[in-house]
Structure formats: C-alpha cells, structure tokens
Amino acid sequence: MDSTLILVGLIVVVALVFDYINGFHDAANSVATIVATRVLTPFQAVIWAASFNFIAAIPLLFWHEAGVAKTVGSGMVKLELVTEYVILAGLVGAIFWNLLTWFYGIPSSSSHALMGGYAGAAMAKVGMTQGITKIFDAVIVSGWITTVVFIVVAPLIGLILGYGLMILIYWMFRRSSPKKMDGWFRRLQLISSGLFSFSHGSNDAQKTIGIITGVLVTSGYLKTFEVQWWVVLSAFAAIALGTMSGGWRIVHTMGGRLTRLKPRGGFCAETAGAIAILLPTYLKIPVSTTHVITGAIAGVGSIQRMKAVRWGLAGSILWAWILTIPLSAAVGALTFALIHLLTGKT
C-alpha cells in the first residue's frame, strides 16, 4: 500500500480522535447548565446534547458553506508550507493539552488548543528548514488577529447577552412567582440547551473538518480546499460520540462551582451562548464554545449580585485560556521536532 495513503489515513484517524476528545472535553459546555438546574439527568443530558451536535451537520451537507473549516484549515497557517507531519504534530499538541486540562477539570478551549498546536508545528517546520528568524512566516497574521480578538470578545458577548436576557426575563415575568417561572423554564431549557449543542457542533466540528481537508490537500488527494461529505459526517459523528462519553470533571466546575443556576438562568445562559456562537459561525470565525458559555454563565450569575460569581475560579479559568495557545503550540513544535529527529521528515 502507498506509504502516503497510510500516513494520511493515520492523520485522519488522529484528527477524529481529537474530535472525539473535543466532544468529551466540551460535553460540559453543552450539558452543565441543564444538569445543574436538574432539568435532565446527566445521562439524559449527554444524549440530548450529542443528538443536536450531530444534527448540526445537516446545513453543511445541503446548503451552507463550511466557512469555519476553511478558516482553520487554510486561513491561519500557510497551507503551502504545511506537510502531513506538521498536521500530525499539531494534533498531538492539541490532544495533549485537552487531556491535561480535562484531568484537572479546567474548562479550556479545545479550539484554541488545535489552532495553537497546528501553528506551533508549522512554525517549527519553517524554523528547521528556513531558519529560526523565519518562523512567523508560517502563520497568516490576519487570521490570527481575528482569533485573538475573539478570545476577549466571545466571552464578553456571552456575558452581556446572558445578563441582558436575565433582565428581560425578570421584567416579562415580574408578576409571576419564582416557582411558576421555573416551571416554564424547565420546559424552555430543553429548547435552549438543544440550540446551544447545535451551535457547539456547528462551530467545533468544522475545525476538525478543516484539518482533515488540509491534509488531503497537502498530500495531493485534493487539488483545492473543498470539503468532502464523508469528512463532514465523520467529524460530526466523532464529536457527538465524544459528547455522549461525558466529561463530568468539567461539568462540576461549569455547572456548580462557577455560580448557582436555576432553570431561568440556565435558559438565559444557553440562549446567550448559542447566539454568541452562531453569529461568528455565520461569519466564518472559529470561536471557543468554552469561553462563550463561561461568559454567559457569569453574566447570568452576576444579575443577583457580583459576589454570586466565584471570580477567583473565573480568574483561574482565564489563566487557562491565556496559556492554551502558547502551550499547545509548544507541544506541537516539540512533537514536530521529535518526528524530524526520528524520521528525518519535515
């Protein structure tokens, strides 16, 4: 069998493993609020979330361009400088960071881990072949500017929308008792959590689609960056299966330790998060669903009083966000260097 085909097949499998871990790692984002409010049991919640993760594939298959996939696959790292080994090393960097943060229960961004690992491996490749002073030639600055801006903007949008929706809900139900409000929002939260899971799949699965399509282009199996239907189905199935596997360490942090939620708060957090993800998805911008839902939960919690949010914990989460890209990039770069040392390949 052709050695290139074997290598490409291996990278596709590793990419789908990353996608599965992404779903596993980010399951908390989709289910934390609905579990914390006791609308669904943990088992029911992951089935519900995984179903909507997979349903999000339908627009990409039939009528919507995979814009986020193109941004990740060819809009952040110069594709002409990328090899199969760069992509493999980048995936290892992302997987390592995801597993590390999952182990410690830290809700970090799988998306930024992937982009960091990918960029770090590409920069290492350029450094080894063209010199250390050329490493930044590997990245597309404009793509990274947008990503870095949305590290700040995405959770801020979630926070503002969550806070604003809570004010609106309190005004609309100002003559209703809290018990009656929660009766309504226990039902409505099924819709809002499904919408958030749909938005999560829409944005996050496309990142793996972009990586797989990128390796198909660099290996010569595709002439242009055109997403294939089997890649779409594989990526959405992998992230849905990952979500079904849970991620209970992070559920505890997101759903209970950051702030205490009731059904009306869960509805507002999920709705705010979904809106804040679907808008950049439409604009072809990859965002962190973790950042968005954390901001939305904080916004909902702060409507009571600022002390209702455990800002010390939020600060620890913020540090994880800041460190995700550089540390996953470092692991991606080290992995590429190791591959080059063992095989002589670049």
VOPAGU-2260 file (C-alpha; in pm, 1 decimal, decimal comma):
REM VOPAGU-2260
SITE   aa  ch    i         X         Y         Z
SITE  MET   A    0       0,0       0,0       0,0
SITE  ASP   A    1     116,2     355,0     -76,8
SITE  SER   A    2     303,0     496,0     225,2
SITE  THR   A    3     145,0     839,6     171,6
SITE  LEU   A    4    -201,9     687,5     187,8
SITE  ILE   A    5    -113,8     508,9     513,4
SITE  LEU   A    6      18,2     832,8     664,6
SITE  VAL   A    7    -287,6    1029,7     554,2
SITE  GLY   A    8    -516,1     757,7     692,3
SITE  LEU   A    9    -331,5     771,0    1025,3
SITE  ILE   A   10    -366,5    1150,4    1042,7
SITE  VAL   A   11    -739,5    1132,0     962,4
SITE  VAL   A   12    -782,1     881,4    1247,5
SITE  VAL   A   13    -582,9    1102,6    1487,2
SITE  ALA   A   14    -792,7    1404,8    1380,1
SITE  LEU   A   15   -1112,6    1213,5    1455,5
SITE  VAL   A   16    -966,6    1107,7    1792,2
SITE  PHE   A   17    -908,3    1476,8    1863,3
SITE  ASP   A   18   -1266,7    1548,5    1757,2
SITE  TYR   A   19   -1393,0    1276,7    1991,4
SITE  ILE   A   20   -1185,2    1420,6    2278,0
SITE  ASN   A   21   -1315,8    1765,8    2185,7
SITE  GLY   A   22   -1672,3    1639,6    2232,3
SITE  PHE   A   23   -1571,3    1458,8    2551,9
SITE  HIS   A   24   -1386,4    1765,6    2684,3
SITE  ASP   A   25   -1656,0    2014,0    2580,6
SITE  ALA   A   26   -1951,8    1799,1    2685,8
SITE  ALA   A   27   -1963,0    2012,8    2998,1
SITE  ASN   A   28   -2031,4    2321,6    2788,0
SITE  SER   A   29   -2340,6    2157,2    2641,0
SITE  VAL   A   30   -2481,8    1986,1    2949,0
SITE  ALA   A   31   -2352,4    2170,4    3257,0
SITE  THR   A   32   -2638,2    2418,8    3280,6
SITE  ILE   A   33   -2921,3    2173,2    3219,6
SITE  VAL   A   34   -2768,1    1925,6    3467,4
SITE  ALA   A   35   -2702,3    2197,5    3726,4
SITE  THR   A   36   -3067,1    2305,9    3712,6
SITE  ARG   A   37   -3178,9    1939,0    3736,7
SITE  VAL   A   38   -3397,0    1963,5    3425,7
SITE  LEU   A   39   -3230,9    1646,1    3291,8
SITE  THR   A   40   -3019,4    1376,4    3448,9
SITE  PRO   A   41   -2655,9    1361,6    3333,6
SITE  PHE   A   42   -2729,8    1060,0    3111,4
SITE  GLN   A   43   -3034,0    1224,4    2951,5
SITE  ALA   A   44   -2841,9    1548,1    2903,5
SITE  VAL   A   45   -2548,3    1394,7    2714,3
SITE  ILE   A   46   -2783,9    1202,8    2481,9
SITE  TRP   A   47   -2978,2    1523,8    2417,2
SITE  ALA   A   48   -2662,1    1725,5    2353,4
SITE  ALA   A   49   -2498,2    1461,0    2132,8
SITE  SER   A   50   -2809,4    1438,8    1914,2
SITE  PHE   A   51   -2802,2    1811,5    1842,8
SITE  ASN   A   52   -2424,3    1802,2    1791,6
SITE  PHE   A   53   -2481,6    1559,2    1504,0
SITE  ILE   A   54   -2792,0    1731,1    1362,8
SITE  ALA   A   55   -2572,1    2040,5    1312,3
SITE  ALA   A   56   -2411,7    1856,7    1017,6
SITE  ILE   A   57   -2726,7    1896,9     806,8
SITE  PRO   A   58   -2672,0    2262,3     699,3
SITE  LEU   A   59   -2314,3    2184,8     589,4
SITE  LEU   A   60   -2424,1    1883,3     387,7
SITE  PHE   A   61   -2702,0    2055,8     198,1
SITE  TRP   A   62   -2685,1    2432,9     182,8
SITE  HIS   A   63   -2424,0    2606,7     395,7
SITE  GLU   A   64   -2053,6    2653,4     322,4
SITE  ALA   A   65   -1806,8    2515,6     578,5
SITE  GLY   A   66   -1656,6    2860,1     635,5
SITE  VAL   A   67   -1505,3    2789,2     976,9
SITE  ALA   A   68   -1336,1    2477,2     834,4
SITE  LYS   A   69   -1173,3    2684,7     561,1
SITE  THR   A   70   -1056,3    2944,8     811,8
SITE  VAL   A   71    -893,8    2683,6    1037,1
SITE  GLY   A   72    -756,5    2466,2     757,5
SITE  SER   A   73    -617,4    2733,8     528,2
SITE  GLY   A   74    -673,5    3076,3     686,0
SITE  MET   A   75    -439,1    3067,9     984,6
SITE  VAL   A   76    -133,8    2874,7     863,2
SITE  LYS   A   77       7,7    2899,6     511,3
SITE  LEU   A   78    -103,8    2576,1     350,1
SITE  GLU   A   79     185,7    2569,7     103,0
SITE  LEU   A   80     425,7    2533,5     397,6
SITE  VAL   A   81     224,3    2257,8     565,2
SITE  THR   A   82     306,5    1887,0     538,8
SITE  GLU   A   83     136,7    1577,3     673,0
SITE  TYR   A   84     388,9    1571,8     958,6
SITE  VAL   A   85     304,3    1929,5    1055,6
SITE  ILE   A   86     -63,5    1839,7    1085,2
SITE  LEU   A   87      12,0    1521,6    1280,8
SITE  ALA   A   88     233,9    1711,0    1527,1
SITE  GLY   A   89     -27,2    1984,8    1566,5
SITE  LEU   A   90    -295,5    1730,3    1651,2
SITE  VAL   A   91     -72,0    1569,0    1913,6
SITE  GLY   A   92     -19,5    1912,0    2075,0
SITE  ALA   A   93    -393,9    1974,3    2087,6
SITE  ILE   A   94    -478,5    1628,9    2222,6
SITE  PHE   A   95    -212,9    1657,2    2494,8
SITE  TRP   A   96    -347,9    1992,1    2618,2
SITE  ASN   A   97    -710,1    1872,7    2607,3
SITE  LEU   A   98    -634,7    1564,2    2814,6
SITE  LEU   A   99    -424,8    1762,3    3061,8
SITE  THR   A  100    -695,3    2023,0    3123,4
SITE  TRP   A  101    -966,1    1754,3    3137,1
SITE  PHE   A  102    -767,1    1567,6    3404,8
SITE  TYR   A  103    -751,0    1879,1    3621,7
SITE  GLY   A  104   -1113,1    1977,0    3549,4
SITE  ILE   A  105   -1020,4    2304,8    3378,3
SITE  PRO   A  106   -1265,9    2427,5    3108,0
SITE  SER   A  107   -1008,6    2532,9    2848,1
SITE  SER   A  108   -1066,1    2573,2    2475,2
SITE  SER   A  109   -1025,4    2267,5    2250,2
SITE  SER   A  110   -1045,5    2502,6    1952,4
SITE  HIS   A  111    -752,6    2715,3    2061,0
SITE  ALA   A  112    -554,7    2403,3    2153,6
SITE  LEU   A  113    -597,3    2278,4    1796,5
SITE  MET   A  114    -504,5    2610,5    1640,5
SITE  GLY   A  115    -208,1    2652,5    1874,4
SITE  GLY   A  116     -74,3    2302,9    1811,5
SITE  TYR   A  117    -115,3    2341,4    1434,8
SITE  ALA   A  118      60,8    2678,9    1427,8
SITE  GLY   A  119     339,4    2563,5    1660,5
SITE  ALA   A  120     417,6    2262,7    1440,9
SITE  ALA   A  121     416,8    2478,2    1125,7
SITE  MET   A  122     649,4    2733,1    1286,7
SITE  ALA   A  123     886,0    2454,6    1394,9
SITE  LYS   A  124     891,8    2321,9    1038,7
SITE  VAL   A  125     976,9    2663,8     895,2
SITE  GLY   A  126    1239,1    2720,1    1164,6
SITE  MET   A  127    1412,8    2392,9    1078,5
SITE  THR   A  128    1401,9    2440,4     701,6
SITE  GLN   A  129    1439,1    2817,7     658,9
SITE  GLY   A  130    1592,5    2939,6     984,4
SITE  ILE   A  131    1464,5    3047,5    1324,1
SITE  THR   A  132    1413,6    3407,2    1214,2
SITE  LYS   A  133    1152,9    3294,7     958,0
SITE  ILE   A  134     922,0    3106,0    1193,3
SITE  PHE   A  135     644,5    3366,0    1182,2
SITE  ASP   A  136     631,4    3330,5     803,0
SITE  ALA   A  137     429,7    3013,9     869,1
SITE  VAL   A  138     125,5    3196,9    1004,5
SITE  ILE   A  139    -134,9    3416,7     838,5
SITE  VAL   A  140    -143,8    3723,2    1060,6
SITE  SER   A  141    -492,0    3842,0     962,6
SITE  GLY   A  142    -646,8    3507,6    1061,6
SITE  TRP   A  143    -476,4    3518,5    1399,6
SITE  ILE   A  144    -579,5    3876,0    1470,3
SITE  THR   A  145    -945,1    3774,9    1441,2
SITE  THR   A  146    -891,2    3471,3    1663,3
SITE  VAL   A  147    -708,7    3664,8    1934,5
SITE  VAL   A  148    -972,3    3940,1    1930,6
SITE  PHE   A  149   -1247,1    3681,4    1980,7
SITE  ILE   A  150   -1067,0    3531,3    2280,7
SITE  VAL   A  151   -1179,5    3852,1    2452,2
SITE  VAL   A  152   -1493,0    3932,3    2252,6
SITE  ALA   A  153   -1659,5    3587,3    2260,8
SITE  PRO   A  154   -1695,6    3551,9    2640,5
SITE  LEU   A  155   -1782,6    3921,9    2664,5
SITE  ILE   A  156   -2068,3    3873,8    2416,6
SITE  GLY   A  157   -2186,1    3571,4    2615,3
SITE  LEU   A  158   -2168,2    3768,6    2941,5
SITE  ILE   A  159   -2357,6    4070,6    2807,3
SITE  LEU   A  160   -2625,5    3859,1    2638,6
SITE  GLY   A  161   -2668,3    3641,0    2948,5
SITE  TYR   A  162   -2703,7    3947,7    3171,9
SITE  GLY   A  163   -2940,9    4121,4    2927,6
SITE  LEU   A  164   -3162,9    3815,4    2882,8
SITE  MET   A  165   -3193,8    3776,2    3259,3
SITE  ILE   A  166   -3311,2    4139,0    3291,2
SITE  LEU   A  167   -3563,6    4081,8    3010,6
SITE  ILE   A  168   -3693,8    3759,7    3168,1
SITE  TYR   A  169   -3733,8    3919,5    3510,5
SITE  TRP   A  170   -3927,2    4208,3    3354,3
SITE  MET   A  171   -4153,7    3978,3    3147,2
SITE  PHE   A  172   -4230,9    3756,9    3447,9
SITE  ARG   A  173   -4237,2    4033,8    3708,4
SITE  ARG   A  174   -4587,5    3933,2    3817,8
SITE  SER   A  175   -4508,3    3561,0    3834,1
SITE  SER   A  176   -4379,3    3371,4    4134,0
SITE  PRO   A  177   -4028,9    3216,6    4115,0
SITE  LYS   A  178   -4189,0    2870,4    4127,8
SITE  LYS   A  179   -4410,4    2945,0    3828,3
SITE  MET   A  180   -4115,2    3093,6    3638,0
SITE  ASP   A  181   -3907,4    2782,8    3694,3
SITE  GLY   A  182   -4197,5    2564,7    3581,2
SITE  TRP   A  183   -4194,1    2742,8    3243,5
SITE  PHE   A  184   -3819,7    2749,3    3208,1
SITE  ARG   A  185   -3770,9    2382,9    3292,6
SITE  ARG   A  186   -3951,7    2315,6    2964,3
SITE  LEU   A  187   -3791,0    2600,1    2770,2
SITE  GLN   A  188   -3444,2    2490,7    2876,6
SITE  LEU   A  189   -3481,9    2177,5    2665,0
SITE  ILE   A  190   -3501,4    2406,9    2360,9
SITE  SER   A  191   -3219,8    2638,1    2469,4
SITE  SER   A  192   -2982,7    2351,1    2556,0
SITE  GLY   A  193   -3055,6    2184,1    2222,4
SITE  LEU   A  194   -2985,0    2510,4    2041,8
SITE  PHE   A  195   -2658,1    2553,3    2228,9
SITE  SER   A  196   -2549,2    2197,0    2144,9
SITE  PHE   A  197   -2639,5    2262,7    1780,6
SITE  SER   A  198   -2423,0    2576,2    1779,8
SITE  HIS   A  199   -2139,1    2388,1    1951,6
SITE  GLY   A  200   -2139,7    2120,3    1681,3
SITE  SER   A  201   -2170,3    2381,0    1406,3
SITE  ASN   A  202   -1851,4    2561,3    1508,4
SITE  ASP   A  203   -1633,8    2296,2    1674,3
SITE  ALA   A  204   -1675,6    2003,3    1434,2
SITE  GLN   A  205   -1576,0    2231,9    1146,8
SITE  LYS   A  206   -1229,9    2275,4    1299,5
SITE  THR   A  207   -1157,4    1904,4    1258,2
SITE  ILE   A  208   -1311,4    1917,3     910,7
SITE  GLY   A  209   -1064,5    2195,2     824,4
SITE  ILE   A  210    -767,0    1991,4     949,6
SITE  ILE   A  211    -867,9    1674,7     759,9
SITE  THR   A  212    -934,1    1869,0     440,5
SITE  GLY   A  213    -598,1    2041,5     485,2
SITE  VAL   A  214    -411,5    1709,3     497,6
SITE  LEU   A  215    -598,3    1588,0     189,9
SITE  VAL   A  216    -481,3    1899,9       2,7
SITE  THR   A  217    -118,4    1888,3     120,4
SITE  SER   A  218     -91,8    1516,8      34,5
SITE  GLY   A  219    -227,7    1573,8    -316,3
SITE  TYR   A  220    -557,2    1386,3    -279,5
SITE  LEU   A  221    -747,8    1711,3    -331,2
SITE  LYS   A  222    -642,3    1987,3    -572,0
SITE  THR   A  223    -833,1    2262,6    -391,9
SITE  PHE   A  224    -967,2    2313,2     -39,5
SITE  GLU   A  225   -1310,2    2158,3     -95,1
SITE  VAL   A  226   -1481,5    1984,4     195,5
SITE  GLN   A  227   -1597,5    1628,3     123,2
SITE  TRP   A  228   -1926,7    1486,4     250,8
SITE  TRP   A  229   -1763,6    1188,4     423,8
SITE  VAL   A  230   -1537,8    1426,2     617,7
SITE  VAL   A  231   -1841,4    1619,7     741,4
SITE  LEU   A  232   -2025,9    1307,4     857,3
SITE  SER   A  233   -1714,6    1159,3    1021,5
SITE  ALA   A  234   -1633,4    1478,2    1213,5
SITE  PHE   A  235   -1986,9    1534,6    1340,7
SITE  ALA   A  236   -2022,4    1167,0    1439,0
SITE  ALA   A  237   -1692,2    1180,0    1631,4
SITE  ILE   A  238   -1781,7    1494,6    1827,2
SITE  ALA   A  239   -2128,8    1358,1    1904,8
SITE  LEU   A  240   -1982,1    1029,7    2033,7
SITE  GLY   A  241   -1737,7    1228,8    2245,5
SITE  THR   A  242   -2021,7    1429,5    2395,5
SITE  MET   A  243   -2206,3    1106,9    2479,6
SITE  SER   A  244   -1898,5     993,7    2673,6
SITE  GLY   A  245   -1937,5    1288,4    2910,2
SITE  GLY   A  246   -1675,8    1498,2    3081,9
SITE  TRP   A  247   -1801,0    1511,4    3436,4
SITE  ARG   A  248   -1496,7    1674,5    3595,7
SITE  ILE   A  249   -1559,2    1990,9    3394,5
SITE  VAL   A  250   -1937,8    1966,4    3436,1
SITE  HIS   A  251   -1881,3    2012,0    3808,6
SITE  THR   A  252   -1679,2    2330,5    3754,0
SITE  MET   A  253   -1906,7    2483,9    3489,5
SITE  GLY   A  254   -2243,5    2384,2    3633,9
SITE  GLY   A  255   -2193,4    2421,2    4006,8
SITE  ARG   A  256   -1872,0    2584,8    4115,7
SITE  LEU   A  257   -1874,7    2897,0    3895,2
SITE  THR   A  258   -2222,0    3009,8    4007,7
SITE  ARG   A  259   -2553,2    2855,4    4116,7
SITE  LEU   A  260   -2815,3    2826,6    3844,2
SITE  LYS   A  261   -3191,9    2789,5    3832,6
SITE  PRO   A  262   -3387,8    2690,1    3518,1
SITE  ARG   A  263   -3445,9    3052,4    3414,6
SITE  GLY   A  264   -3073,6    3121,8    3448,7
SITE  GLY   A  265   -2985,8    2804,8    3258,9
SITE  PHE   A  266   -3219,6    2908,1    2975,2
SITE  CYS   A  267   -3061,2    3253,4    2951,7
SITE  ALA   A  268   -2704,6    3118,6    2964,4
SITE  GLU   A  269   -2769,4    2859,0    2692,6
SITE  THR   A  270   -2959,6    3101,1    2467,9
SITE  ALA   A  271   -2691,6    3368,5    2505,8
SITE  GLY   A  272   -2420,0    3113,1    2436,1
SITE  ALA   A  273   -2594,6    2981,8    2125,4
SITE  ILE   A  274   -2641,1    3330,3    1977,7
SITE  ALA   A  275   -2280,5    3424,0    2056,2
SITE  ILE   A  276   -2155,9    3112,1    1872,5
SITE  LEU   A  277   -2391,1    3104,4    1572,3
SITE  LEU   A  278   -2310,7    3464,3    1474,3
SITE  PRO   A  279   -1932,9    3410,8    1434,1
SITE  THR   A  280   -2002,5    3070,3    1272,6
SITE  TYR   A  281   -2201,4    3253,4    1005,8
SITE  LEU   A  282   -1910,1    3498,0     973,2
SITE  LYS   A  283   -1667,3    3200,3     928,0
SITE  ILE   A  284   -1486,3    3278,1    1254,0
SITE  PRO   A  285   -1374,3    2993,4    1482,4
SITE  VAL   A  286   -1459,3    3070,2    1844,9
SITE  SER   A  287   -1428,4    2886,3    2172,8
SITE  THR   A  288   -1761,0    2746,6    2290,1
SITE  THR   A  289   -1599,2    2709,1    2633,3
SITE  HIS   A  290   -1520,0    3080,4    2651,1
SITE  VAL   A  291   -1868,5    3175,9    2537,5
SITE  ILE   A  292   -2068,3    2959,9    2779,3
SITE  THR   A  293   -1840,3    3052,7    3071,1
SITE  GLY   A  294   -1904,3    3420,8    2998,4
SITE  ALA   A  295   -2278,1    3358,5    2964,9
SITE  ILE   A  296   -2295,1    3171,9    3297,7
SITE  ALA   A  297   -2100,5    3450,7    3468,4
SITE  GLY   A  298   -2337,1    3711,0    3317,9
SITE  VAL   A  299   -2642,4    3522,0    3441,8
SITE  GLY   A  300   -2491,4    3475,4    3788,7
SITE  SER   A  301   -2398,1    3840,7    3828,5
SITE  ILE   A  302   -2759,3    3958,0    3783,6
SITE  GLN   A  303   -2822,1    3879,0    4152,2
SITE  ARG   A  304   -2503,6    4033,7    4284,4
SITE  MET   A  305   -2142,4    4037,1    4170,8
SITE  LYS   A  306   -2042,6    3807,8    4458,0
SITE  ALA   A  307   -2274,2    3537,4    4320,9
SITE  VAL   A  308   -1999,6    3455,9    4069,5
SITE  ARG   A  309   -1685,8    3296,8    4208,9
SITE  TRP   A  310   -1448,3    3539,2    4038,3
SITE  GLY   A  311   -1143,4    3367,2    4187,2
SITE  LEU   A  312   -1236,3    3050,0    3998,9
SITE  ALA   A  313   -1313,7    3259,5    3689,6
SITE  GLY   A  314    -961,9    3403,5    3716,4
SITE  SER   A  315    -811,8    3054,0    3718,4
SITE  ILE   A  316   -1015,1    2968,2    3408,7
SITE  LEU   A  317    -890,9    3289,6    3243,3
SITE  TRP   A  318    -529,1    3185,7    3301,3
SITE  ALA   A  319    -602,5    2852,1    3133,2
SITE  TRP   A  320    -741,0    3042,6    2833,8
SITE  ILE   A  321    -431,3    3261,8    2811,0
SITE  LEU   A  322    -194,1    2964,7    2829,6
SITE  THR   A  323    -380,9    2732,6    2590,2
SITE  ILE   A  324    -245,2    2862,7    2257,7
SITE  PRO   A  325     122,7    2907,5    2356,3
SITE  LEU   A  326     147,9    2579,2    2548,9
SITE  SER   A  327     -29,4    2366,8    2286,9
SITE  ALA   A  328     190,3    2539,4    2024,9
SITE  ALA   A  329     498,5    2443,0    2225,3
SITE  VAL   A  330     386,8    2078,2    2240,9
SITE  GLY   A  331     309,4    2083,0    1866,6
SITE  ALA   A  332     654,7    2225,6    1793,6
SITE  LEU   A  333     829,7    1971,5    2018,9
SITE  THR   A  334     633,9    1686,2    1860,8
SITE  PHE   A  335     734,8    1800,6    1512,5
SITE  ALA   A  336    1098,7    1826,3    1623,9
SITE  LEU   A  337    1079,6    1470,9    1761,2
SITE  ILE   A  338     927,5    1339,5    1436,7
SITE  HIS   A  339    1205,3    1508,9    1241,1
SITE  LEU   A  340    1471,7    1368,5    1473,7
SITE  LEU   A  341    1339,7    1011,5    1445,8
SITE  THR   A  342    1249,6    1004,5    1075,8
SITE  GLY   A  343    1431,2    1295,7     911,7
SITE  LYS   A  344    1097,0    1400,6     763,4
SITE  THR   A  345     964,6    1755,9     753,8
